[in-house]
Amino acid sequence: MQQTSERYRRGWEMLKTIDGEAGEHVVAALQDIAPDLARYIIEFGFGDVYSRGVLKLKEREIATVAALAALGNAQPQLKVHLHGALNVGCSREELVEVLIQMAVYAGFPAALNGIFALQAVLAERAAATPAG
């Protein structure tokens, strides 16, 4: 079903800005089983919340990475948002610091899992970058 609401359009553009193809793949994967969930993610998550003007996208992604790392059970989503954080201007060093801080509030296992997720994301990005 083609979505045409302003919330959906705004959310779709925000999703593409932050997560690029990874976000599009998540939405596509939901179409056969839970298209309403995909629409909720786009409209509410990205069309309403991420589109608010108070925080910059970089700040929102730092908060998202911290929350997902602290949850400890959202590795696929953490990896998507680590890519997103890098896409909107976070540095490797900033993300390492955020994940180290999670050791204080979410425990060392959460921090370790976050660091290993970041390591995998950085390796994916390095492999996708042409040598040169």
Secondary structure, 3 states (H helix, E strand, C coil): CCCCCHHHHHHHHHHHHHHHHHHHHHHHHHCCCCHHHHHHHHHHHHHHHCCCCCCCHHHHHHHHHHHHHHHCCCHHHHHHHHHHHHHCCCCHHHHHHHHHHHHHHCCHHHHHHHHHHHHHHHHHHHHHCCCC
